[in-house]
Structures are given as C-alpha cells and as structure tokens.
Amino acid sequence: MTDGRSPRWPWAVFTIALAAVLVAAASVITIRLRAPLPAAVVSIAAPATLAVSVATAPPIPVPALGSFALATSLDGSIATHAPSVVRPIGSVAKAMTALVVLGVHPLAVGASGPSLTMTSADVLLYRHALAVDGSAVAVRAGEVLTERDLLLALLLPSANNIAETLASWVSGNRVAFIARLNSTAEAMGMGHTHFADPSGFSSATVSSAADLLVLARAVEATPALAELVAVRQARLPDGTIVHNLDILLAQPGWLGIKTGWTGAAGGCLLFAARESYAPNQEVTVWGAVLGQPPLRAGDPAHPELGAAFAAARSSVVAALKGYTAVDLGTLSPAVTGGIATPWGSRAGIAVSGQGSTVEVVRAGAVLRLTVTTLHPAAPFGSRMTVGRVTGVLNARTSVTWQVVSAAAIAGPSLWWKLFSA
C-alpha cells in the first residue's frame, strides 16, 4: 500500500552522486592548483669566440742557418727552425753536466756545498784542456774548491777541465758519469740527445734544439742551478775572477743558461728570459739556437757566438712583446635570446658583470665560448640566473659569465592553472 508520496531513495542517490562529483572536482582543482609549473623556456645564443686582445703579436725571427726552437710558459712552442736536426752542441752540454751534479749533490741557493781538494790528476786535466785548445780554468794540486766554486768555473768561463773533475767526483770515473748523463737525458725524454763527454768538446756530443728546450726548463726549475747560470762574474778562492761568456745577461730579464762553441758545433746558446706584466703575472721564454756561423760584426770578444746571441736576443724581444696583461672582467660576450613561459610571461636576458681577473695573454688571443642553458621554475624575480657563458683561453685560463633575466617572470593566472595546465 502507498500513502501517495514519492519514494525518498532517488534523492539520496542524487545527493551522494553530487557530493562525489564535487569532491572529485575539488580534487582536480586542488591537483591543478598545486601542480608544479612547467619550467621557463630559456634561449641563449652567443658567438663562438670573443677577442681578448685585438693587437697582433709580432712575428718571431728565426735564423736562416742551423737549428732553433723557442717556447714560452703560456703557449709552449711558438717558433722553430729545423728543431729536430741532431747537431753537436759544444759547451751547452755543461748545463746537463751541472744538472746531473746537482742531482747527486744538491745545493741550496747561495750555498757552497762540500769542498774538494784538487789533485795532480786534476792538474793534468787542466793541461790537457789547454793542449787541445779547449776552454779551461787553472787549478793547483792541494787547492781546495767548493762544489759552488767548481760549478761557477764550469758554467761561467766554460772550463772543460772542470767538467772532467766533476765527472770523476760524482761517478768515480768518466765513463760512469757519461752513462749517467745519457740515462738522465733519456729519462727526460730527450730522444735526439747523446753525450760522449761531460764538456761538449767532442763532436759526438749531440742534441737537437727541441730536446734542449727540455733541458732549459729543467735548469730553470732547479733553483740553485738557475741562480748559478745567471751569475755574471765570480771570484774563486785564489782570487781569480771568472766571467760569464753570456753577454746577454746585461739585458733586463735575461736569465742566461749556457753558451757553446766548437768548430764542429758552431755558435750555440741555450737561453731563458722572463718578463713581468702585472703582479704575479710573468712569462718565461726558453730557447735553443745551434750551428750558428761566426759573426765578425758582433761581440768582438766572442765573434764565434755573435750570430747565436743576435738570434736569441731578437727572438726573445719579439716573443715578449707579444704578451699583454688584460682584465678579463672588462670583457662581456654579446648574447641574444630571452625567457618565455607557456602562460605568456616573457623577459629579456643580460650578462652579469665579472669581477676583476687580470691575466697575461698573447696578442690576438680569443676566448672560445660555450653556453650552458638553465630552465628555472617560475615565478622568479629579475636577475635570476638562467644560464652561463664560459670562455676558455687555454688549459689554465677560463672565465664564466652568468646570464640573468632582465625582468621578473610572473606566475600564471588561476584561470590558466585550472584550464590550461
């Protein structure tokens, strides 16, 4: 039987269904409102390179004859002529002799080291050097010379007899010392080098200009030896004053190393120089020149070395003129691009300034640029980092600029979040 009223259950079902729909809608709205926004789309374009120095480095003059190699602490090899040709090297060999002596008996800079008493055998070595018209420093039996005295006599006036005396002291005999010279050269990677004697008087003592650059670096990396090769004159215990044959030591920044000459070798010079361009910003040049003819118009005291001196000096002057100190903080790459979002917010980009970074560069140097793009989540304010531009000059020098938004990126509207996300 019925009382004529409509049943209640359809309304209950409707109410429940409506509530479910509202809950589902609320969930969707909540999800949409809380959903992470898509990242801003950033586009950055930069040129492949940026000039650091617009000047042009002067060409490095090289001798027409013989062999030549020049390298710098910033750029490695920058000029060569027949660098791998094997030639006699004359007394340049004494730089390796000194290096080996110091390897066995190290000295602190300015130290005297152990004392040696000259014997009749050392006197005979002196007389033999004179007899074959070699360079020599007189010694007397019973005379006491320190290791420093002997190295100065070896390196400055280039005494052949002292090379032989040092060889016997270090290795016990000449043959063993020559073996040590050759094993040292091999260990240093000097594949074109062979020592037949400790003085370089033998024409069978040979090397190449490229190999000798390795030796030049090793000399300058040994503080006691770098100090000794730069001494212009010294007084030995008996009052004898010995003079360095390298007349270029009178030039500012010249570090010396070793002269060499024989009839077979011609004029030879192993050399180094250094110049400072800013505080703690130096460039060192190492060079070797071999097989140069006498230059009668050169140094009248050493005409056989005149062409070698001229080649070394002109190349070093040109090389060091090719560098300059540049504040990388004053540079800025020209970038284009912008920032966009799916909801229409847009902004330009700008390069953030760099702090002062002073570096020495070769004239004409360029930074090679690469771009890294970031895609930060919006919204964000102006000056937000959206990318980087990195410029690489060489293995040790690079600079990075931040790319930032030029304006703020606003978030989307509620409507976009609900219906467009």
Summary of the structure (lengths in Angstrom):
residues: 421
radius of gyration: 37.2
end to end distance: 56.2
largest distance: 150.5
contacts: 1373
relative contact order: 0.17
helix: 33%
strand: 29%
